[in-house]
Amino acid sequence: MEKIRLSRRFTFETAHALLGYDGACRHIHGHSYKLVVTIIGTPLQDENHPKNGMVMDFGDLKKTVEFSVIKPFDHALLLNEKAPVGFVEQLEKNGEKLVLLPYQPSCENMLLDIKSRLQNQLPENIELHSLKLSETENSYAEWFASDNVGAKNFSAEMAEALLN
């Protein structure tokens, strides 16, 4: 049976600041992120199944991405967990939607985090093929499974920390 790739686009609004960065991105600023998730698999061949002929229902893919990525990141401020304690405490006191991460929240690291979050949620018969995260209209990062064959995952303990 031949494999098919399915892609779906998502958007979310997120702010971040890059701790210790030597440019303007060290300041809190936001982006309208655009995420393209591409999965690959074999269409189901079971005439008695409601998902017959599908690799994955687009609605199920949407639910998975919304639960794993959009819900935690949309309208949140992403900061490295090493951000100054007093600053973090003030943000929390103000009731801000703050996500402290065990990494620098660059577009590249966010993409690796998203990859880990999604790989843990996809059905066994579905593989994550690629991700594209656009930070601006002209700037984006991409991840392809084929570029990472045999590569170590983002880090088991980092993924565990992010999901808890």
C-alpha positions in Angstrom: 0.0 0.0 0.0 1.3 3.4 -0.9 1.9 6.1 1.7 0.2 9.5 1.6 1.2 12.7 3.3 -1.4 14.9 4.9 -0.8 18.5 5.9 -2.7 21.0 8.0 -2.0 24.7 8.8 -2.5 26.2 12.2 -2.0 29.7 13.6 -1.4 30.9 17.1 -0.3 34.1 18.8 2.6 33.9 21.2 5.0 36.2 22.9 8.5 35.3 23.9 11.8 36.8 25.0 15.3 35.3 24.4 17.3 35.2 27.6 20.8 36.6 27.2 20.3 37.3 23.5 22.4 40.1 22.1 19.7 41.7 19.9 16.2 43.1 20.1 14.6 39.7 20.7 15.9 39.8 24.3 12.8 42.0 24.9 9.3 40.6 25.1 7.7 40.6 21.7 5.0 38.6 19.9 4.5 36.7 16.7 1.6 35.4 14.7 3.0 31.9 14.3 2.0 29.7 11.4 2.5 26.0 11.9 2.3 23.4 9.1 2.1 19.8 10.4 2.6 17.0 7.8 2.0 13.4 8.7 2.5 10.3 6.6 0.7 7.0 6.6 -1.3 4.4 4.7 -5.0 5.0 4.1 -7.2 2.7 6.1 -8.7 0.0 3.9 -11.8 -1.2 5.8 -15.2 -0.6 4.2 -16.8 -1.1 7.6 -14.8 1.6 9.3 -16.1 5.2 9.2 -12.5 6.4 8.5 -12.1 4.1 5.5 -9.8 5.6 2.9 -8.2 8.1 5.3 -4.6 8.2 6.7 -6.0 10.3 9.5 -9.2 12.3 9.8 -8.2 16.0 9.4 -10.5 16.7 12.4 -8.5 14.3 14.6 -5.2 15.9 13.5 -6.7 19.3 14.4 -7.7 18.1 17.9 -4.3 16.6 18.5 -2.4 19.8 17.5 -4.8 22.0 19.3 -4.4 20.0 22.5 -0.6 19.5 22.3 0.5 22.9 20.9 -2.2 25.5 20.4 -3.8 25.4 23.8 -0.6 25.7 25.8 1.1 28.3 23.5 -1.7 30.5 22.2 -1.7 33.9 23.8 1.0 32.9 26.2 4.4 34.3 27.1 7.2 31.8 26.6 10.3 32.3 28.7 13.3 30.3 29.6 12.9 28.8 33.1 16.1 30.6 34.0 14.4 34.0 33.6 14.8 36.3 36.7 12.7 35.0 39.6 11.3 38.4 40.6 10.2 39.1 37.0 8.5 35.7 36.7 6.8 36.1 40.1 5.4 39.5 39.0 4.0 38.0 35.8 2.4 35.2 37.7 1.0 37.6 40.3 -0.5 39.6 37.4 -2.2 36.4 36.2 -0.4 36.3 32.9 -0.4 33.1 30.8 3.2 32.2 31.3 5.0 29.1 30.0 8.4 28.5 31.5 10.5 26.2 29.3 13.7 24.2 29.9 15.1 25.8 26.7 15.6 29.1 25.0 12.2 29.8 23.2 13.7 30.4 19.8 11.8 29.3 16.7 14.1 26.4 16.3 13.7 25.1 19.9 10.0 25.6 19.8 9.9 23.5 16.7 11.7 20.7 18.4 9.4 21.0 21.4 6.3 20.8 19.1 7.8 17.7 17.4 8.1 16.0 20.8 4.6 17.0 21.8 3.1 15.7 18.6 5.1 12.5 18.3 3.8 11.5 21.7 0.1 12.0 20.7 -0.1 10.5 17.2 -1.6 7.1 16.6 1.0 4.2 16.1 0.3 3.9 12.4 0.9 7.6 11.7 4.4 9.1 11.4 5.3 12.8 11.8 6.8 13.7 8.4 7.7 17.4 8.8 6.9 20.6 10.6 7.2 24.2 9.4 7.0 27.0 12.0 6.8 30.5 10.5 7.7 33.3 13.0 7.1 36.1 10.5 6.0 36.2 6.9 9.7 35.8 5.8 11.3 33.7 8.6 10.6 30.1 9.4 12.2 26.9 10.7 11.6 23.4 9.4 12.0 19.9 10.7 11.9 16.8 8.6 12.0 13.3 10.0 14.2 12.1 7.1 16.9 14.6 8.2 16.9 13.0 11.7 17.0 9.3 11.1 18.9 7.9 14.0 19.1 11.2 15.7 18.5 11.4 19.4 15.1 12.8 20.4 14.7 16.3 21.8 15.4 14.7 25.2 13.2 12.3 27.1 13.4 14.3 30.3 12.7 17.6 28.5 9.6 16.1 26.8 8.5 14.6 30.2 8.9 18.0 31.9 6.9 19.8 29.1 4.0 17.4 29.2 3.6 17.5 33.0 
